[in-house]
Amino acid sequence: MNRIVVGVDSSEGSERALRWALDEAELRGAELELVHSFPPPEMVALPAVVTLPSDDELRKGAEEIIDEALASAGGPRDVPIVRTVRSGGAASVLCEVAEGADLIVVGARGLGGFRGLLLGSVTHQVVAHAPCPVVVTVPEHR
């Protein structure tokens, strides 16, 4: 195993997935690619002037989310880390980045609003469309 991709979104599920992926990458001597996506800013016709964040501001915020998640998970250890930040939908970005990867790791639930669901919509889409095997980590209480 050479390359593991993990989705990072600052949720509890994402943090669990990252810890699992770090352990697996360390065990197998694999590179770990941390991926975070952000939606492109959209203009809405309003009767007021709205200032949208720039692409650079969104990218910087996404990079901070990755750095904070990695620090919270205990740091990179001896694992080679690649950080990938892209504009777009989370599931499609994860599947695109995972082309040629050996494994994708995602949490069962992310930041979505429907708490009772077993799998979140991003996880469900990744499982259905991934170009490689997928590991879905679940909360300990299940």
Backbone torsions as a table, in degrees:
resi	resn	phi	psi	omega
1	MET	NA	126.6	-176.4
2	ASN	-109.0	-34.6	-172.1
3	ARG	-142.7	126.3	177.6
4	ILE	-117.8	133.5	178.7
5	VAL	-109.2	134.9	178.3
6	VAL	-132.3	135.2	177.5
7	GLY	-83.6	133.8	-177.5
8	VAL	-125.2	123.8	178.2
9	ASP	-137.6	14.9	179.5
10	SER	70.0	13.6	174.5
11	SER	-87.9	166.2	176.4
12	GLU	-62.3	-40.4	178.6
13	GLY	-63.3	-39.3	178.2
14	SER	-66.2	-40.4	179.1
15	GLU	-63.5	-40.5	177.7
16	ARG	-64.0	-42.4	178.0
17	ALA	-61.8	-41.7	179.9
18	LEU	-64.6	-43.7	178.1
19	ARG	-61.0	-43.4	179.0
20	TRP	-62.5	-44.8	-178.7
21	ALA	-65.0	-38.5	176.4
22	LEU	-61.5	-45.7	178.1
23	ASP	-59.6	-45.8	-177.9
24	GLU	-66.0	-43.3	179.4
25	ALA	-63.7	-40.4	178.5
26	GLU	-65.1	-43.3	-179.9
27	LEU	-62.5	-39.8	-173.8
28	ARG	-98.9	-2.2	-178.8
29	GLY	67.7	33.3	-176.4
30	ALA	-99.1	157.5	171.6
31	GLU	-79.2	143.3	179.3
32	LEU	-116.1	123.6	179.2
33	GLU	-107.1	115.7	178.8
34	LEU	-91.5	125.0	-173.5
35	VAL	-120.5	131.2	173.2
36	HIS	-134.4	134.7	177.7
37	SER	-115.6	155.7	175.6
38	PHE	-134.3	145.5	-179.0
39	PRO	-71.1	143.3	176.6
40	PRO	-66.9	143.5	179.0
41	PRO	-63.7	140.8	-179.9
42	GLU	-119.4	139.0	176.1
43	MET	-89.1	134.8	176.3
44	VAL	-119.7	134.2	-180.0
45	ALA	-71.6	108.4	178.6
46	LEU	-125.1	159.1	176.3
47	PRO	-79.7	20.8	179.5
48	ALA	-137.4	162.5	176.7
49	VAL	-86.5	127.7	-179.6
50	VAL	-118.4	129.5	176.7
51	THR	-95.5	119.4	179.4
52	LEU	-94.4	148.9	175.8
53	PRO	-64.8	147.6	178.3
54	SER	-75.4	164.5	176.8
55	ASP	-59.1	-39.1	178.9
56	ASP	-64.1	-39.7	178.8
57	GLU	-66.4	-42.1	178.1
58	LEU	-64.6	-41.8	179.4
59	ARG	-63.8	-43.4	179.6
60	LYS	-62.7	-42.9	177.3
61	GLY	-61.9	-39.8	178.5
62	ALA	-65.6	-40.5	178.2
63	GLU	-64.3	-36.9	177.3
64	GLU	-65.3	-38.4	177.3
65	ILE	-60.8	-43.4	178.5
66	ILE	-63.6	-47.1	-179.3
67	ASP	-60.8	-43.1	179.1
68	GLU	-65.7	-40.3	179.0
69	ALA	-64.2	-42.7	-179.9
70	LEU	-64.7	-42.3	177.9
71	ALA	-63.9	-42.1	-179.8
72	SER	-65.3	-29.8	-179.7
73	ALA	-85.4	2.0	176.5
74	GLY	104.2	10.5	177.7
75	GLY	83.4	177.1	-174.1
76	PRO	-75.8	-11.1	-176.2
77	ARG	55.7	-132.9	177.5
78	ASP	-104.8	26.2	-176.3
79	VAL	-98.3	129.0	173.5
80	PRO	-66.4	127.5	-175.3
81	ILE	-113.7	135.2	171.6
82	VAL	-119.8	133.2	177.7
83	ARG	-107.2	126.7	179.4
84	THR	-124.6	124.4	178.1
85	VAL	-124.6	127.2	-179.3
86	ARG	-141.6	152.0	172.9
87	SER	-82.7	135.6	177.7
88	GLY	142.0	-180.0	177.8
89	GLY	-70.2	141.7	-174.2
90	ALA	-57.7	-48.2	-176.7
91	ALA	-65.6	-44.9	-178.8
92	SER	-67.0	-39.1	177.7
93	VAL	-63.6	-46.2	179.5
94	LEU	-59.1	-44.4	-179.0
95	CYS	-67.6	-37.4	177.2
96	GLU	-65.0	-46.6	-178.9
97	VAL	-64.6	-32.3	-175.9
98	ALA	-78.6	-2.3	174.7
99	GLU	-56.1	124.7	179.9
100	GLY	84.2	-4.5	178.1
101	ALA	-80.4	163.2	178.0
102	ASP	-90.5	-21.4	-173.1
103	LEU	-163.0	143.5	168.4
104	ILE	-114.1	138.4	176.5
105	VAL	-121.8	127.3	177.5
106	VAL	-137.1	156.1	173.9
107	GLY	-81.5	153.1	-179.4
108	ALA	-64.9	-33.3	-178.2
109	ARG	-135.6	137.0	178.6
110	GLY	-112.8	-133.6	-174.7
111	LEU	-94.4	7.0	-178.8
112	GLY	-64.0	168.0	-171.7
113	GLY	-90.0	-7.8	-175.8
114	PHE	-101.0	88.8	-173.1
115	ARG	-64.3	-28.0	-175.3
116	GLY	-77.4	-9.8	-177.7
117	LEU	-72.9	143.3	176.9
118	LEU	-69.2	-48.6	177.0
119	LEU	-116.9	140.3	173.8
120	GLY	-75.7	167.6	-176.4
121	SER	-64.9	-37.3	179.1
122	VAL	-65.6	-46.3	179.1
123	THR	-59.7	-44.7	179.3
124	HIS	-59.7	-44.4	179.4
125	GLN	-65.9	-40.5	179.6
126	VAL	-63.9	-44.8	179.0
127	VAL	-59.6	-39.3	-176.9
128	ALA	-75.7	-28.7	-170.6
129	HIS	-122.3	5.3	-176.0
130	ALA	-65.1	143.9	178.1
131	PRO	-85.2	3.8	-177.7
132	CYS	-152.9	174.5	177.9
133	PRO	-59.4	150.9	-177.8
134	VAL	-124.3	136.0	170.0
135	VAL	-109.5	128.6	176.2
136	VAL	-111.2	117.3	177.7
137	THR	-88.3	142.9	-178.4
138	VAL	-118.9	157.3	177.1
139	PRO	-60.9	153.0	-178.3
140	GLU	-63.1	-31.0	-174.8
141	HIS	-74.7	-3.2	-179.7
142	ARG	-85.2	NA	NA
